[in-house]
Amino acid sequence: MKLSKTQQEVLDLLKEPGNYLHFMGYMGRFYPNAYYFCNNNIGKRIRFDTVRVLLKKGLVIRNELDRFGGHTIWFKRLSE
């Protein structure tokens, strides 16, 4: 399966034990955009579209946290 360089970097990041992405919905005034950040590297932002492609390909799973849109993204292990 062919992935872009950015998508492969995100997937490799998620393959590390204990890593997951947390959704951050940003409701800015001028340029509102949502993004993800890794629990081990909060400074690195990951674009929403990059994660959406990985979800469509079935490489990661989404875990709902609350009814307000909060969720996390985990690497899909073989046992799941």
Secondary structure, DSSP 8 states (H G I E B T S, - for coil): ----HHHHHHHHHHHSTT--EEEE----SSS---EEEESS-TT-EEEHHHHHHHHHTTSEEEEE--TTS-EEEEE--TT-
